């Protein structure tokens, strides 16, 4: 008699081609955060066609499917996939490339969603062979602060019934397809958006002595800000402060009145996070005033840092090795990227793991959030 593990592997193999089709449909039809109407409709229809109970309209485009096994009240777990895409123009030459100009599943949420649909199909087929209830949460707006996780929690997605444990998945282009990565404890950083408007007095570039140059002030701010990390962050607390947008809308000989800066601050400690926010504002204003200008600082507080439950993640690590083979399960390093799954992990003991999708031989090795990101679809068989 086949074990449950063997049955799962057989069903996953049988469904692989169908899941590839589902993933390609989702990939070709990406939608931005809070605009995932057709995506949600497609997922709901796919699940309902399997006879699975689906609740829609949770925080607009979010949905939850529920699969009950034997003795459904014995234990409840939740699984989450995010469904939104990014504002990126796809540059892959694929028959299923994005049909929506400027929008692309460049972070693998099409994989997360199709993988969770595949999990639903397997659980639905085997619901007479396991005890408990599984909630499958399809979450919108992961890519855009404030995210979709917190509003879904506030809407009651973790109630009636409340899960004891929760799992989330994310593709990982640094890891070969056929492998997964897991890390217990702190795993992903908090993320805050830094917005600074430097105000000066613009004019002709040939007479800077008559002006208050906001370009110079903003430049000083960007350079000086690095001291917040190098001279203030404790060596045990990984911290990143980066500026990716510097807009000085002048010309060759025109100094503008204002310059805008946008950056990101990331770390793993809430007390230090709050202190760093104060330092960022104080330093920016002090430098601007020292040069005769002024500035406005707005810090949009984003996702908290993500912590994987030690006990649950330890068990998951062992289960993964048993299912996939020890050589195919790796321990992950800390990541300075962020995830709003962190809100779920604050509410329920959770494990957020990585699915390898790289295949060098096929040229599938682009990073997340790039216009050439792609995945080895054999990874879908792992579910």
N, C-alpha and C positions, 0 to 999 in steps of 0.2 A: 504494500500500500504506500502511495506517495505521501511524503511529509507535506505539511502546509507550505514550507519553504519551497519545495520542488514544484508544488502547484502554482505558487505565485510566479516563479521563474518561467514556467511554461506559459501561463496566461500573458505575462509581460511580453514574452517573445511573440506570441500570437497576435497581440495588439500593436506591435511596434510599427508596422506599416500604416495602420490607421492613425496612430498618434503622430507620425510624420506628416500625414495629410492635414491633421488638425493644426499642428504647429505651423505648417506652411500657409494655411489659410489665415491664421492669426498674424503671421509675419507680414503677409501681403496687405493686411488691412489694419495697420496700427492706428491707435488713437491716443491723443495727449491726455495728461492728467485731468480728471474730472470731466472728460468728454468721451468716456469709454462706452457709449450707448450701444453701438452695434456689437462690440466685443462682449459686453455683458449679455446681450440678447442671444448671441451665438452660443456662449457657454451654457446659459440657462436652457436653451432649446436642446442642446446636445445631451445634457444631463436628464432632462425631463423625458427625452426619447428613450432613456434607459429605465424609466420608471422611478427615478430618484426624486425625492422631495426637495424642492428648491424655493428659497425665499429671496426675492429680489428687492431692489430699491432701498437697500441699507446704505446710508450716506450716499444717496443718489444712484450711483452705478455699482455699488457693492452687492454681492450676493453670497448666500450660504446654502450649501447642500448638506443634507443629513442622511447618513446611512446607518441603520440599526441592525446589529447582529443579534445573536441569541442573548437573552437576559440584558436588554439594552441599558438598564440602569446600573449595571455592575461597575462600569468604568466609562468615562468619556474622555476622548482626546480630540484635539483640533489640529488641522493642517492648513497652512496658509500659502496662497500664491498671489502675487501682485499682477495687475493686468494692463497697466498703462505703458505708453511708449515715450520716446524722447523727441525733441525738436531738432532732428538731425536729418540731413539729406543722404539717403543711402547711396553708396558708390559700389555696391556689389553687383556683379553681372550674373543674376540668378533668375530663373523662370518665375520665382515666387517673391521677387524683390518688392519693396513697398510700393503700393499703388497710390499712396497719399504723399504728394510732394512735401518735402521738409519734415516728414515724420517717419520715425524708424524704431523698430524694436532693437535698439542698440545695447540694451542691458539684459536681454534674455528673458524678459517677462513673458514672451510668447512660449518659451520653453517651460517656464514655471507653471503657466496656466495649462498647457497641454499635458505636462507631467501630472498635475493634480487631477485633470480629467481622466488620465490613464489610471491613476490610483483609485479614482471613484469607480471605474469600470471593474477593476480587480476586486475591490471590496464588495461591490454589488454582486459579483459572481460568487463570492465566497461568504456572503453574509450568514449563511447557515453554519459556518465553521469557526466563527470567532464570537466572543462575548463582548458586549458593550456597544457604544455608539461613537461614530466618527463624524465630526463636523468639518466640512471643507469650506474654507473661507477664501473667496476670491475678492481681493482688496484693490480698490482704485487708488490712484494719486500717490503712489510711493515716491515718485520722482520730484514732487513739488511740495515744499514746506507750506502748510503744517502737516501734510501727508494724509493718508486715508486711514491709517491704523487707529489713531486716537479717536477720531469721530465715530468709527465703527464700534469701538469699545464703548464710547459714550451712548451709542444707539442700542447697546445691549447685546452685541454679537457674541459675547462670552457668557451669556446667561441662557437659561432655559433650553438645554441644560448647560451647566458650567463645566468646562473641561478641566481635568486634573493636570494634563500636560499639553504642550503645544510644540509643533515643529514647523520650521520654515526652511525653504531651499533657495539657493542662489547659484546660478552658473558661475564657473570659475575658469577663465581662459588660460590661466597659468598652469592648469592641471589637466593631464591627459584624459580623454574620454575613457570611461571604464573605471575611473577612480572617484572617490569622494574624499573630502577633507572636513575635519571636525576639530573644534577647540573648546575645551571647558573653561568656564569663568569669563573674564572680560575678553571680548573679541573685537568689537567694532567701536569706533569713536563716536562721541557726540559731534554735532555739526551745527554751526551758527553762521549766518550770513552777515557780513560786515558791510555797511553802506556809509560812506563818508562823502560829504559835499564840501569841498574847499572853496571858500569865497575870498576873492581879492578885488583888484581894480585892474581891468584889462585895458588894452590900448595898443599902440604901435610898438612892435618889437625892437625898434631902433632907439627907443627912449625909455628903457626899463627903469631909470631913476625916477620917473614920474608915475610909476605904476606900483601895484602890489601884486606880484606875480604868483598866481595860484598854481601854475605848473611847477615852479620851483618848490613851493610849499608842499604840494602833494608828493613830489619826488622825495623830499626830506622825510615826509611821514612814512612812505613805503619803506625806505631804508631803515629809519629809526625803529619802526615797529618790530623788526627782527630781533631787537634786544629783549622784547617781551618774552620770547621763547628762549633765546640763548643765555639770558642773564636772570630770568625770573622763574622759569618752569623747573620744577624739581626733576632730577635725572631719572627718577623712578616713574614719572608721569609723562608718557609720550604726548607730545604737543606739536601741532602744525598751525602756522598762520601764513596764508598765501593770498596774494592779490592777483586776480586774473583779468581785471577790467580797469583801465585807466583812460578816461575820456577827457581830453582837453580839446574842445571844439574850436580851435583857432586856425591859424594858417601860417605860412612861412614867416610872415612879419606881423602876425596878429596874435596877441596874447589875450585869451578869453577872460571873462569875469569869474568863471567857475570851472572847477575840475571835479569830476566824480570818480570815486574809487569803489570797487566792489571786491570783496575777498571772502575767505572762509577761515573759521577758527575751529579747530578740532582737538579734543583731548579725552581723558578717561577719569576725570575727577571733578565732581560738582563744585566743591569749594574753590578749587583753582579756576574752574570755568568762570564762576561769578567774579572772582578777583581779576582775572584777565580781561573780562569785559570792561571793568572799571579802568584798568590801566590803558586799554586801547582808547577809550574815550578821553581820558585825561591827557595822554600823550599827544593825540591828534589835535586837540584844542590848544594845548600849550605851544606846540610847534607853530600852528597857524597864527596864534596871537603874537608869538615872538617875532614873526616876520611881518606883522602889521595886518594880518588877515583874520579870518575866522573860519569856523567850520561847524557843520552839523553832523552828528554821528547817530546812526540808528543801527542797532544790532538785533537782527531778527533771530530769536532763539529757536533753534531747530530741534532735531531729534536727540534724545539722550543717548549715552553710550550703551551698547548692547552687551548683556551678560548672559551667557549660557549656564543654565543650572548645572552645578558640578555633578550631582548624582545622576540626573537624567542623561546628561551628555556622556558620562562615563559608561552607562549601560548601553547607550546608543552606539558608542564607539565599538564596544564588544559585539553587539548585534550586527553591525555593519561588517565587521571582519568575518563573522560567522557566515553571513550571507554572500559576501563578495570575495572573500579571501583576504588574509592579512596584508598581503602586498599591495592591495588596492585601496587601502584606507590609510590616510596620512593625517598627522597632526598639523594644524594650521598655525601660522604666526599671527600676531596682532595685525589688525588692519586699521588704517586711518580713514578709510571710507566709512560711510554711515548708512543706517537702515532704520526705517521707522517700525520694523518688526520689534525694535527695542521696547516699544510701548507694550506689545503683547508679552514680551519677556518680563516686564515689570509686573504684569498682572497675573501671569500664570508661569509656573516652572517650564522653561522652554529650552529647545535646542535648535539653533540655526546653523545649517551645514552647507557645504559647497559641493556642487556637482561638476566634475571635470568635463570639459567640452573641447579641449584642444586636440588637433591632429596635424602635426607638422607635415606629414607626408602629403596631406591634401591641401596644404597651405592655409589651414584654419588656425590662425594664431594671433589675430588682431585683438586688441584690448577692448574692455568695456567702454561704452560711450564713444566709440569711433565709428566712422562712416563705413568701414569695411568689416565690422564685427560679424562673425558667423559662428556656428556651432557644428560639431560633428554629431549628426542626428542619431548615431548609434547610442548616444548617452540616454536617449529617451527610454531605452529598454530597462535601464536601472530604476526608473520611476523615482 
